[in-house]
Amino acid sequence: MTITDLGTDWENWTEAEHQAWAAEVRRLAEEKDAVILAHNYQLPWIQDVAHHVGDSLALSRLAATAPQSTIVFAGVHFMAETAKILSPEKTVLIPDENAGCSLADTINAEQLQAWKDEHPGAVVVSYVNTTAAVKALTDVCCTSSNAVDVIRSIPEDTDILFCPDQFLGAHVRRETGRKNIHVWLGECHVHADISPSDLEQQVRDNPDAELFVHPECGCTTSALWMASSGEIPKDRTHILSTGGMLDEAKKTRSNKVLVATEIGMLHQLRKANPRTDFQAVNPQASCRYMRMITPPKLLRSLTHGTDVVDVDPETAAKARQSVERMIALGNPGSGE
């Protein structure tokens, strides 16, 4: 089997064709001095051929220290931008430049500037799931695992503008008790669609299961309410970033874990702990943007050097400051 025998109908490739593709991807990566980074929500084939798999911030930080001169980021566009921000001297490629993000798209630089003008003196805290232009107008970035610590590092009498995710914003407001946090009404369409009714039905159908919930989910408040009311034991209810889910998966002794996040995450969880049955709270929670990165597109990216991700140097410099301020506060933990 040679790579020229492969068609674009990758979903129907035989095992031999799959192996030929994977071998060629790795051969080209070595030839082109490239490191392949894959987000936890990518297709299993993409995850398995990548040199590193993780969340967007961890991968971007890894890209900055990787010895390769080229980074191929199998994820969505803001993630590749963040890698370029932290590695301005390297070539950064994304297999499909149209792979966007519904959450990052809920706020742009013009909207953020107008919001800042309405609240002079406020500190802007932006989730890493934002564009470079938004990061450039941000005082300090945060991840889902360290958002509470970032908020607590800001003086209590200071107004805070938190963007763009309303569910993560509600989570940090609840955890910190801060009343002066203004939250942008943005959401990830995939996580928002993991609804309270999905969660409640799954929990009642699986009373002995453990529960992993991403704080971007629309069901986070319901999960906490069910835990506080005793419907789910508190010690089996975990609000976690994707990296936190992986850590918890390695420790759990539960026979079944219900997972409320994008379904691509199940691949890594099952690899981390094959003994436990990991099941999606909403099996339809699939990000169409993540799925735009296909095996043929990854091969094309390595073959032809497409698609190149560039960030204006001035924007990148300002955006880098907001990420570095977060890192200076301590270990930023896992990203989304």
C-alpha positions as CSV (number, residue, x, y, z in Angstrom):
1,M,0.0,0.0,0.0
2,T,1.4,3.4,-1.0
3,I,0.1,6.8,-0.1
4,T,-0.8,7.5,-3.7
5,D,-3.4,4.7,-3.5
6,L,-5.4,6.6,-0.9
7,G,-8.6,8.5,-1.8
8,T,-10.3,11.2,0.2
9,D,-13.1,8.9,1.5
10,W,-11.1,8.4,4.7
11,E,-14.1,7.1,6.7
12,N,-14.1,4.0,4.5
13,W,-10.4,3.4,4.5
14,T,-9.3,-0.2,5.2
15,E,-6.9,-0.8,8.1
16,A,-4.0,-1.1,5.6
17,E,-4.9,2.3,4.2
18,H,-5.2,3.8,7.6
19,Q,-1.7,2.5,8.5
20,A,-0.3,3.8,5.2
21,W,-1.7,7.3,6.0
22,A,-0.3,7.3,9.5
23,A,3.1,6.2,8.4
24,E,3.2,8.9,5.7
25,V,2.1,11.6,8.2
26,R,4.9,10.6,10.6
27,R,7.5,10.4,7.8
28,L,6.5,13.8,6.5
29,A,6.6,15.3,10.0
30,E,10.2,14.2,10.4
31,E,11.2,15.3,6.9
32,K,9.6,18.8,7.4
33,D,10.9,19.2,11.0
34,A,7.3,19.4,12.2
35,V,5.6,18.5,15.5
36,I,1.9,17.5,15.3
37,L,-0.3,18.7,18.2
38,A,-3.8,17.5,18.5
39,H,-6.6,18.8,20.8
40,N,-8.5,16.4,23.0
41,Y,-11.6,17.0,20.9
42,Q,-10.1,15.8,17.6
43,L,-11.0,12.7,15.8
44,P,-9.4,9.5,17.3
45,W,-7.2,8.9,14.2
46,I,-5.8,12.5,14.5
47,Q,-5.2,12.1,18.2
48,D,-3.4,8.8,17.7
49,V,-1.0,10.0,15.0
50,A,-0.1,13.2,16.8
51,H,3.1,13.6,18.7
52,H,1.2,15.3,21.6
53,V,-2.5,15.4,22.6
54,G,-3.9,17.8,25.2
55,D,-5.8,21.1,25.7
56,S,-5.1,24.2,23.8
57,L,-2.9,26.1,26.3
58,A,-0.9,23.1,27.3
59,L,-0.2,22.3,23.6
60,S,0.7,26.0,22.9
61,R,3.1,26.0,25.8
62,L,4.6,22.8,24.6
63,A,4.9,24.2,21.1
64,A,7.0,27.0,22.4
65,T,9.6,24.6,23.8
66,A,9.5,21.9,21.1
67,P,12.7,21.8,19.1
68,Q,10.9,21.5,15.7
69,S,10.7,24.6,13.5
70,T,7.1,23.9,12.3
71,I,4.0,23.3,14.4
72,V,1.0,21.6,12.9
73,F,-1.9,22.3,15.2
74,A,-4.9,20.0,14.8
75,G,-7.5,22.0,16.5
76,V,-9.5,25.2,15.9
77,H,-8.1,28.5,14.7
78,F,-7.7,30.4,18.0
79,M,-5.6,27.5,19.3
80,A,-3.2,27.8,16.4
81,E,-3.1,31.6,17.0
82,T,-2.2,31.0,20.6
83,A,0.7,28.8,19.5
84,K,1.9,31.5,17.2
85,I,1.7,34.1,19.9
86,L,3.9,32.0,22.2
87,S,6.2,30.9,19.3
88,P,6.4,33.9,17.0
89,E,9.6,32.6,15.3
90,K,8.1,29.3,14.3
91,T,5.9,28.3,11.3
92,V,2.4,27.4,12.6
93,L,0.0,25.5,10.3
94,I,-3.6,24.5,10.8
95,P,-4.9,21.8,8.4
96,D,-8.1,23.8,7.7
97,E,-8.0,27.6,8.4
98,N,-11.8,27.6,8.4
99,A,-12.0,25.6,11.6
100,G,-13.3,28.3,13.8
101,C,-14.9,28.3,17.3
102,S,-18.4,29.3,18.2
103,L,-17.3,30.5,21.6
104,A,-14.4,32.6,20.4
105,D,-16.7,34.1,17.8
106,T,-19.1,35.4,20.4
107,I,-16.9,38.4,21.1
108,N,-14.5,40.4,18.9
109,A,-12.1,43.2,19.6
110,E,-14.5,46.0,18.7
111,Q,-17.1,44.6,21.1
112,L,-14.6,44.1,23.9
113,Q,-13.3,47.7,23.5
114,A,-16.9,49.0,23.7
115,W,-17.5,47.0,26.8
116,K,-14.3,48.3,28.4
117,D,-15.3,51.9,27.5
118,E,-18.6,51.3,29.5
119,H,-16.6,50.1,32.5
120,P,-13.5,52.3,32.9
121,G,-11.0,50.9,35.4
122,A,-12.3,47.4,35.2
123,V,-9.9,44.5,34.8
124,V,-10.5,42.3,31.7
125,V,-10.2,38.5,32.3
126,S,-10.5,36.5,29.1
127,Y,-10.7,32.7,28.7
128,V,-7.9,31.3,26.5
129,N,-10.7,30.4,24.1
130,T,-10.5,33.8,22.4
131,T,-8.9,35.3,19.4
132,A,-5.5,37.0,19.4
133,A,-7.2,40.4,18.9
134,V,-9.3,39.9,22.1
135,K,-6.3,38.7,24.1
136,A,-4.5,41.8,23.0
137,L,-7.2,43.9,24.8
138,T,-7.2,41.6,27.8
139,D,-5.4,42.3,31.2
140,V,-5.0,38.6,32.1
141,C,-6.1,35.3,30.5
142,C,-7.4,32.3,32.4
143,T,-8.1,28.6,31.8
144,S,-11.1,26.7,33.1
145,S,-9.0,25.2,35.8
146,N,-7.4,28.4,37.1
147,A,-10.2,30.9,36.4
148,V,-11.1,31.1,40.1
149,D,-7.5,31.7,41.2
150,V,-7.1,34.4,38.6
151,I,-10.2,36.2,39.9
152,R,-9.1,35.9,43.5
153,S,-5.7,37.5,42.5
154,I,-7.6,40.7,41.6
155,P,-8.4,43.2,44.5
156,E,-12.0,42.6,45.7
157,D,-13.0,46.2,45.1
158,T,-12.1,46.1,41.4
159,D,-14.7,45.5,38.8
160,I,-14.0,42.6,36.5
161,L,-15.1,42.0,32.9
162,F,-15.2,38.2,32.3
163,C,-15.5,36.9,28.7
164,P,-16.6,35.2,26.7
165,D,-18.2,32.1,28.3
166,Q,-21.2,32.8,30.5
167,F,-21.2,29.4,32.1
168,L,-17.6,29.6,33.2
169,G,-18.3,33.1,34.3
170,A,-21.2,31.9,36.4
171,H,-19.0,29.2,37.9
172,V,-16.3,31.7,39.0
173,R,-18.8,34.1,40.3
174,R,-20.4,31.2,42.4
175,E,-17.0,30.0,43.6
176,T,-15.5,33.4,44.5
177,G,-18.7,35.0,45.8
178,R,-17.6,38.2,43.9
179,K,-20.6,40.5,43.0
180,N,-18.6,42.8,40.8
181,I,-17.9,40.3,38.0
182,H,-19.6,41.4,34.7
183,V,-20.0,38.3,32.5
184,W,-20.2,38.4,28.7
185,L,-23.2,36.3,27.4
186,G,-21.2,34.0,25.1
187,E,-21.2,30.2,24.9
188,C,-19.8,27.3,23.1
189,H,-22.8,25.9,21.1
190,V,-21.7,22.3,21.8
191,H,-21.3,22.7,25.6
192,A,-24.4,24.8,25.9
193,D,-26.4,22.0,24.2
194,I,-25.4,19.5,27.0
195,S,-28.6,20.5,28.8
196,P,-29.9,20.0,32.4
197,S,-32.5,17.5,31.1
198,D,-29.7,15.4,29.4
199,L,-27.8,15.3,32.6
200,E,-30.8,14.6,34.9
201,Q,-32.0,11.7,32.8
202,Q,-28.5,10.1,32.5
203,V,-27.9,10.4,36.2
204,R,-31.2,8.8,37.1
205,D,-30.6,6.0,34.6
206,N,-27.1,5.4,36.0
207,P,-27.4,6.0,39.8
208,D,-24.0,4.5,40.6
209,A,-22.0,6.4,38.0
210,E,-19.5,9.1,38.7
211,L,-19.9,12.5,36.9
212,F,-17.4,14.6,35.0
213,V,-18.7,18.0,33.9
214,H,-16.9,20.7,32.0
215,P,-17.7,24.2,33.4
216,E,-18.6,25.5,29.9
217,C,-21.6,23.2,29.9
218,G,-25.2,24.4,30.2
219,C,-25.8,21.7,32.8
220,T,-23.1,22.8,35.3
221,T,-25.6,24.5,37.6
222,S,-27.9,21.5,37.5
223,A,-25.0,19.2,38.4
224,L,-24.1,21.3,41.4
225,W,-27.7,21.5,42.5
226,M,-28.2,17.7,42.2
227,A,-25.0,17.2,44.3
228,S,-26.1,19.7,46.9
229,S,-29.5,18.1,47.2
230,G,-28.1,14.6,47.5
231,E,-29.4,13.3,44.2
232,I,-25.8,12.7,43.2
233,P,-23.2,12.1,45.9
234,K,-20.9,15.2,46.1
235,D,-17.8,13.0,46.1
236,R,-18.8,11.6,42.7
237,T,-19.5,15.0,41.1
238,H,-16.6,16.7,39.5
239,I,-16.5,20.1,37.7
240,L,-13.3,19.7,35.6
241,S,-11.3,21.1,32.7
242,T,-10.4,18.5,30.0
243,G,-6.9,18.1,31.6
244,G,-8.6,17.7,35.0
245,M,-10.8,15.0,33.5
246,L,-7.8,13.0,32.4
247,D,-6.2,13.3,35.8
248,E,-9.4,12.2,37.5
249,A,-9.9,9.3,35.0
250,K,-6.6,7.8,36.0
251,K,-7.6,7.8,39.6
252,T,-11.3,6.7,39.5
253,R,-12.3,3.3,40.6
254,S,-15.9,3.7,39.4
255,N,-17.3,1.2,36.9
256,K,-19.0,4.0,34.9
257,V,-18.4,7.7,34.4
258,L,-20.8,10.1,32.7
259,V,-18.9,12.8,30.8
260,A,-20.4,16.2,30.0
261,T,-18.1,17.7,27.3
262,E,-17.4,17.3,23.6
263,I,-17.4,13.6,22.7
264,G,-13.9,13.6,21.3
265,M,-12.7,13.7,24.9
266,L,-13.9,10.1,25.4
267,H,-11.0,8.7,23.3
268,Q,-8.4,10.0,25.7
269,L,-10.4,9.1,28.8
270,R,-10.8,5.5,27.6
271,K,-7.1,5.2,26.8
272,A,-6.2,6.6,30.2
273,N,-8.4,4.1,32.0
274,P,-9.6,1.1,30.0
275,R,-11.2,-0.5,33.1
276,T,-13.9,2.2,33.4
277,D,-16.9,2.7,31.1
278,F,-16.9,6.4,30.0
279,Q,-20.1,7.5,28.4
280,A,-21.2,10.9,27.1
281,V,-24.1,12.7,28.8
282,N,-25.0,13.9,25.3
283,P,-23.7,11.6,22.6
284,Q,-24.5,14.2,20.0
285,A,-22.1,16.8,21.5
286,S,-19.8,16.9,18.6
287,C,-18.0,20.1,17.4
288,R,-18.3,20.4,13.6
289,Y,-15.3,22.8,13.6
290,M,-13.1,20.2,15.3
291,R,-14.3,17.6,12.8
292,M,-13.1,19.8,9.9
293,I,-9.6,18.6,10.6
294,T,-9.7,15.3,8.7
295,P,-6.9,12.7,7.9
296,P,-6.6,13.9,4.3
297,K,-6.3,17.6,5.4
298,L,-3.6,16.7,7.9
299,L,-1.6,15.0,5.2
300,R,-2.2,17.9,2.8
301,S,-1.0,20.3,5.5
302,L,2.3,18.5,5.9
303,T,2.8,17.9,2.2
304,H,2.1,21.5,1.0
305,G,2.6,23.6,4.2
306,T,-1.0,24.7,4.5
307,D,-2.7,26.6,6.0
308,V,-0.3,29.1,7.5
309,V,-1.3,31.0,10.7
310,D,0.1,34.5,11.2
311,V,-0.6,37.0,13.9
312,D,0.2,40.7,13.5
313,P,3.4,41.3,15.6
314,E,1.9,44.2,17.5
315,T,-1.3,42.2,18.3
316,A,0.8,39.2,19.2
317,A,3.0,41.1,21.6
318,K,0.0,42.6,23.5
319,A,-1.7,39.2,23.5
320,R,1.4,37.5,24.8
321,Q,1.4,39.8,27.8
322,S,-2.1,38.7,28.9
323,V,-1.1,35.0,28.7
324,E,2.2,35.6,30.5
325,R,0.4,37.5,33.3
326,M,-1.7,34.4,33.9
327,I,1.4,32.2,33.9
328,A,3.1,34.5,36.4
329,L,0.3,33.9,38.9
330,G,1.3,30.3,39.1
331,N,0.8,27.1,37.3
332,P,-2.1,27.7,34.8
333,G,-3.0,24.0,35.0
334,S,-5.0,22.6,32.1
335,G,-6.6,24.8,29.5
336,E,-10.2,24.3,28.5
